[in-house]
Each structure stands twice: as C-alpha cells, then as structure tokens.
Amino acid sequence: MATDHQDLFAFLAVVRAGGFREGARISGTSASGLSEAVRRLETRLGVRLLNRTTRSVLPTEAGARLAERLVPAFGEVEAALDVVNSFRDRPKGTLRLNVPATVARLVLPSIVTPFLKTYPEIKLEVIVEDSFVDVLAAGCDAGIRYDERLEQDMIAVPIGPRVQRFATAASPDYLRARGRPEHPRDLLSHACLRGQFASGAIPTWEFERRGEIVRVDPTGPLMVRLGAAVDLAIEAAVGGLGVIHLFEEWLRPHLDSGALEPVLEPWWQTFTGPFLYYSGRRHLPAPLRAFVDFIRAG
C-alpha cells in the first residue's frame, strides 16, 4: 500500500504538537494542510488515527502505535540525510532543544546569540517545557535539565554555570512590618509566595547550612506556575506581599537595587548547574554536534 511520506510527516507533526494549529506553527505549514494530509492517510489506511474534539486532538490506539514506530524510523531517515552535512564547510539544519523556563531565561541568552552568529546556517528552535520528557519522542534533538539522572544511553554535557543557588528574599517594607526570619522554620509564620509545577506538584523550600538540611512547606497569599508566571511572584515580593524563594540569578537585579533584601542567606542551598543531554544511540545531527562542540569549547 503506497503512502505519501509527507502525509506521515504531517500526522506525526500533529501528534507531537497535540493539535493541528500548533503542529502547523512548528512545521511551518497550514493547519488545513495538515488536516487534509491526515484525512488522506486515514482514508488510505482505512482506520481512524486521531480523535478530534473542539479542545484537543489525541491519537487513537492505532494512531499511537503508528507514531511509536514512525519516530525512530524518521529519526533514521534524518540521520542518513544528515551524513551529507558532514561534507559541508559549515553545518546546516534545524536544532530543536527542549528546556525548562529557568534555562530559557537564565542560561540560554548568553549562549544562543554567539552560537547562531558562529553558525548562521543553523536554525534553533527552543521548546520550553518544565516536565522531564522523552526528547526524541517529543521531536527534539536534545534537552537541558538540572538533574544528571538520565535514561540509559543518554549523554550529559555541562552547560551554563556549574554552581547555582536558591535565594530567599523579601522587600524592606515587608521585613519592617513582619520581622526578619532567623531560621527556615520561622517562614511557617510568614506570608510566602509559592510556585507550582505544571503537574500540580508544589515543591518544598529546602535550605542547608553546615550539612544540616531543613525543608519547609510555608503558606501564603500567592501561588504561581513555575517558569510561566515567576515574574508575577517577583513583582509581588518587591511590592511587599511576602517572602520569595527562587534562583539567585532571577532575584539578583532586585537584590542589587535594594528592592529586595536577602533573607536567611547562610542557609541558601547550592546545587549543580544544568546539563545538555541527548541520546548516544543515534547518529549525532550536524547542528547538535556543532552545539555540543560550541558548549564544550566555551
């Protein structure tokens, strides 16, 4: 049964993006074109591949099984074509990175511009997603995360600052009105501005001093989605609404200006910086190979 490979690409683009509109945006085509391609594919195969509602587009069982087989198959096709790239003077193609919002905000800005100036024929796509995902299944070449615990056959390369800290701070007005906490457990009686992951999980605040680790779960008047609405929480802290606990780099401009004052600084916890990770089981695409070399050289 002959099937147009472009229709298969269109189907996979919709599955990866979770919808026709987003799939069209990512693939640079039209939503109507993707819809028609999927319709042709379903007609040719004689089975429904996608369940469409006004709110979502999800693969059927048959569609999910097809997508599972297409991802590695198309990966091999792309790898085969990319071999030709090694014969070029400069690598060319698209590099897709899956990163959390913190990396997009605090790590990539100092890297992206010099990298793309060095390799002007590479196009970079950054997908911001805070949950840990299968980068290949998500249609990405590599991911960046803060945890080095990776699946088997994944390779990790340090990227960005190697040591970072979580900082705790509040505005001068808030501290004058509510007092300054002297121990992390004092935060249980303070108004604290909390963050929540997309999964719904609310991370505890963790502190460390001379080997002693203290975890607290304070309450407060504001809860924001981590990454997406962090700036709102920072502005609330500057406005005197409560205590905030966040990456030091995110708070540093406000600490330097005096809009926020450090709180519990001897307890600020340090942690290892992020890692670029990618599969070691496949041919390394030329754009990714150039990015890895660029990071290692930096």
C-alpha positions in Angstrom: 0.0 0.0 0.0 1.7 3.2 -1.2 1.6 6.0 1.3 2.9 9.6 0.8 5.7 10.1 3.3 4.6 13.8 3.6 1.3 12.6 5.0 3.1 10.5 7.6 5.2 13.6 8.5 2.1 15.6 8.8 0.4 13.0 11.1 3.5 12.9 13.3 3.7 16.7 13.5 0.1 16.8 14.8 0.7 14.1 17.4 3.9 15.7 18.6 2.3 19.1 18.9 -1.0 17.9 20.3 -3.1 19.8 17.7 -3.3 21.0 14.1 -2.7 24.6 14.8 0.4 24.1 17.0 1.6 21.4 14.6 1.3 23.9 11.7 3.2 26.6 13.6 6.0 24.3 14.4 6.3 22.7 11.0 5.8 25.9 9.1 2.7 24.7 7.2 -1.1 25.4 7.4 -3.5 23.7 9.8 -5.8 23.0 6.9 -3.0 21.4 5.0 -2.1 19.1 8.0 -5.8 18.2 8.4 -6.1 17.2 4.8 -2.9 15.2 4.9 -4.1 13.3 8.0 -7.6 12.7 6.3 -5.8 11.3 3.3 -3.7 9.0 5.4 -6.7 7.7 7.4 -8.6 7.1 4.2 -5.7 5.2 2.7 -5.2 3.1 5.8 -8.9 2.6 6.5 -8.6 3.4 10.2 -9.0 6.5 12.4 -5.7 7.7 13.7 -6.8 10.8 15.6 -9.7 11.6 17.9 -10.6 15.3 17.3 -12.6 17.4 19.7 -13.0 21.2 20.0 -10.5 21.2 22.8 -7.9 18.5 21.9 -6.5 16.2 19.3 -5.4 12.8 20.6 -4.1 9.7 18.8 -6.3 6.6 18.8 -4.7 3.4 19.9 -3.9 2.7 16.2 -2.5 6.3 15.9 -0.4 5.9 19.0 1.1 2.7 17.7 1.8 4.2 14.4 3.5 7.2 15.9 5.7 5.0 18.1 7.1 3.3 15.0 7.4 6.4 13.0 9.6 8.4 15.5 12.6 6.1 15.3 12.1 5.4 11.6 12.1 9.0 10.6 15.0 9.6 13.0 17.0 7.2 10.9 16.0 8.9 7.7 17.0 12.3 9.1 20.3 10.8 10.4 21.0 9.3 6.9 20.4 12.6 5.2 22.5 14.4 7.8 25.5 12.4 7.0 25.8 14.6 3.9 26.0 17.6 6.2 29.5 16.4 7.4 30.8 17.1 3.9 29.8 20.8 4.1 32.1 23.6 5.2 29.5 24.7 7.8 26.7 22.7 9.3 23.2 23.5 8.2 19.8 22.5 9.5 17.5 22.8 12.5 18.4 22.2 16.1 15.4 21.6 18.4 16.1 21.9 22.2 13.6 21.1 25.0 14.4 23.2 28.0 12.7 24.4 31.3 11.7 28.0 31.6 14.6 28.7 34.0 17.2 27.7 31.4 15.4 29.7 28.7 15.6 32.7 30.9 18.9 32.4 32.8 21.2 30.1 30.8 20.5 30.3 27.0 20.6 34.1 26.5 24.4 34.2 26.8 24.8 31.2 24.5 22.2 31.5 21.7 23.4 34.7 20.1 27.1 33.8 19.8 26.3 30.3 18.7 23.9 31.4 15.9 26.4 34.0 14.8 29.1 31.3 14.6 26.8 29.0 12.6 24.5 31.2 10.6 23.1 28.3 8.6 21.6 26.6 11.7 18.1 27.4 12.8 17.4 27.0 16.5 14.0 26.0 17.9 13.6 26.2 21.7 10.6 24.4 23.2 10.0 25.5 26.8 8.7 22.6 28.9 9.3 22.2 32.6 8.4 18.5 32.9 11.0 15.8 32.1 10.2 14.4 28.7 11.5 11.9 26.2 13.2 14.4 23.9 13.2 12.1 20.9 9.5 11.3 21.2 8.9 15.0 21.5 10.6 15.6 18.2 13.6 17.3 19.8 17.3 16.7 19.3 18.4 17.3 22.9 17.1 18.6 26.2 18.5 20.7 29.0 17.7 19.8 32.6 19.1 20.3 36.1 19.2 16.6 37.1 22.0 14.4 35.8 20.0 11.3 36.4 19.3 10.2 32.8 17.9 7.3 31.0 20.3 4.6 29.7 22.3 5.6 26.7 21.8 9.3 27.3 24.9 11.5 27.2 25.1 14.6 29.5 27.3 17.7 28.8 27.5 20.5 31.4 26.1 23.8 30.1 25.9 27.2 31.8 27.0 28.0 35.3 28.2 24.9 37.2 27.1 26.1 40.7 23.9 27.9 41.4 21.9 28.9 44.5 18.4 29.3 45.6 17.9 32.7 47.2 15.3 33.8 49.7 14.3 37.5 49.9 11.6 40.0 50.9 11.1 43.7 50.5 12.3 46.2 53.1 8.7 47.2 53.8 7.6 43.6 54.4 10.5 42.9 56.8 9.8 46.1 58.8 6.2 45.1 59.2 6.6 41.3 59.8 10.2 40.9 61.1 13.1 39.0 59.7 13.1 35.2 59.9 16.2 33.8 61.6 15.7 30.2 60.9 14.0 28.4 57.9 11.2 27.2 60.2 10.3 30.8 61.0 8.9 31.0 57.5 5.9 28.9 58.6 4.6 32.1 60.3 5.3 34.3 57.3 3.5 35.1 54.1 5.3 33.2 51.4 5.0 33.4 47.6 4.9 29.8 46.3 5.4 28.1 42.9 3.7 25.1 41.4 4.8 22.8 38.6 2.6 22.1 35.6 1.9 18.6 37.1 0.3 20.3 40.1 3.2 19.5 42.5 4.3 22.2 44.9 8.0 22.0 45.7 9.0 22.4 49.3 11.6 25.1 50.2 14.9 23.5 51.0 17.7 25.1 53.0 21.2 23.8 54.0 23.8 25.0 56.5 26.9 23.1 57.5 25.4 19.8 56.4 22.1 20.4 58.1 19.1 20.3 55.6 15.8 21.8 56.5 12.7 21.5 54.4 9.6 23.7 55.0 6.2 24.0 53.3 5.1 27.5 54.1 1.8 29.1 53.0 1.0 32.5 51.6 -1.3 34.7 49.5 0.0 33.8 46.1 0.7 30.7 44.1 2.1 30.9 40.5 3.1 28.4 37.8 6.9 28.0 38.0 8.5 29.4 34.9 5.4 30.9 33.3 4.5 33.4 36.0 7.7 33.8 38.0 7.9 37.5 37.2 4.5 38.0 38.8 5.7 36.5 42.0 8.9 38.6 42.0 6.8 41.8 41.5 4.6 40.7 44.4 7.7 40.3 46.6 9.0 43.7 45.5 5.6 45.1 46.4 5.8 43.8 49.9 3.3 40.9 49.6 5.6 38.2 51.1 8.8 36.2 51.1 10.1 34.6 47.8 12.4 31.7 47.3 13.9 31.4 43.8 17.0 31.1 41.7 19.5 33.7 42.8 20.1 34.9 39.2 16.4 35.7 38.9 16.4 37.8 42.1 19.8 39.3 41.7 18.8 42.6 39.9 16.3 43.3 42.7 18.8 42.4 45.4 21.4 44.7 43.9 18.9 47.6 43.6 17.7 47.2 47.2 14.1 46.4 46.1 14.6 43.1 47.9 16.7 42.2 50.8 18.3 38.8 51.3 16.8 36.6 54.0 18.4 33.5 55.6 21.4 33.9 53.4 23.6 31.5 55.4 21.0 28.8 54.6 20.9 29.4 50.8 21.3 26.0 49.2 23.8 25.5 46.3 23.2 22.9 43.5 24.9 21.8 40.3 24.1 23.7 37.1 22.2 22.2 34.2 23.2 19.6 31.6 22.6 19.3 27.9 21.5 15.7 27.3 21.0 13.7 24.2 20.8 10.1 23.0 24.0 8.2 22.5 22.2 5.5 20.4 21.9 7.5 17.2 23.9 9.5 14.7 24.5 12.9 16.1 22.9 15.5 13.7 25.3 18.1 12.5 23.5 21.1 14.2 23.6 19.3 17.5 27.2 18.2 17.1 28.1 21.9 16.4 26.2 22.9 19.5 27.9 20.3 21.7 31.3 21.4 20.4 30.4 25.0 21.0 29.3 24.4 24.6 32.4 22.3 25.4 34.7 24.9 23.9 33.1 27.7 26.0 
